[in-house]
């Protein structure tokens, strides 16, 4: 198969395919949500929506879990425990998967870690300045990183954990660095996705001053543990 590293077995050649569940979390980005859900359903029938919007309605054959009040991005971690997948993809609501994205994750499942489409390596005490981003479409081989995000792929043993303290602005660092610090994280090489413009709008957490302060404080604590 094109792009497969020499000596690696392709799980799709096995008689038993792993079951993949997808969990998307949302609370305000609804304009393209139906389109995103359809794209995931094209690749797997087991799609879950962790919805804190209080507004979204759909007739698509998804598992629609509504939350009120909004508990933040911890909803994706809670809903992942309701799935039956051997592996669970947790996805943002500003990414459209192109055909073949799930196959790309399955191809790299034997890395035995948490995989993602974007990651960061930690090189110093400042999250905004001493970390280097790694993007899936810019690499040709899997890249070991310190955290991954946007869309993640994980086995079931990386799903259950205590959600207390898992705030929206730090939930990815919380999951990767507090709960599962020893599990390896990789960005995989693929271009089978598209980030929508709303991923960088004025309301995103990356541009929130309060979220940046909270994220930096949390990062300092766990970067200190790394060194």
Secondary structure as GFF3:
##gff-version 3
##sequence-region A 1 227
A	DSSP	three_ten_helix	11	13	.	.	.	ID=ss1
A	DSSP	beta_strand	20	26	.	.	.	ID=ss2
A	DSSP	alpha_helix	33	41	.	.	.	ID=ss3
A	DSSP	beta_strand	47	51	.	.	.	ID=ss4
A	DSSP	beta_strand	63	66	.	.	.	ID=ss5
A	DSSP	alpha_helix	74	80	.	.	.	ID=ss6
A	DSSP	beta_strand	87	91	.	.	.	ID=ss7
A	DSSP	beta_strand	95	97	.	.	.	ID=ss8
A	DSSP	alpha_helix	101	107	.	.	.	ID=ss9
A	DSSP	three_ten_helix	109	111	.	.	.	ID=ss10
A	DSSP	beta_strand	114	122	.	.	.	ID=ss11
A	DSSP	beta_strand	131	135	.	.	.	ID=ss12
A	DSSP	three_ten_helix	136	138	.	.	.	ID=ss13
A	DSSP	beta_strand	143	145	.	.	.	ID=ss14
A	DSSP	beta_strand	147	155	.	.	.	ID=ss15
A	DSSP	three_ten_helix	156	158	.	.	.	ID=ss16
A	DSSP	alpha_helix	171	173	.	.	.	ID=ss17
A	DSSP	pi_helix	174	179	.	.	.	ID=ss18
A	DSSP	beta_strand	185	187	.	.	.	ID=ss19
A	DSSP	beta_strand	193	195	.	.	.	ID=ss20
A	DSSP	three_ten_helix	197	200	.	.	.	ID=ss21
A	DSSP	three_ten_helix	205	207	.	.	.	ID=ss22
A	DSSP	alpha_helix	209	226	.	.	.	ID=ss23
###
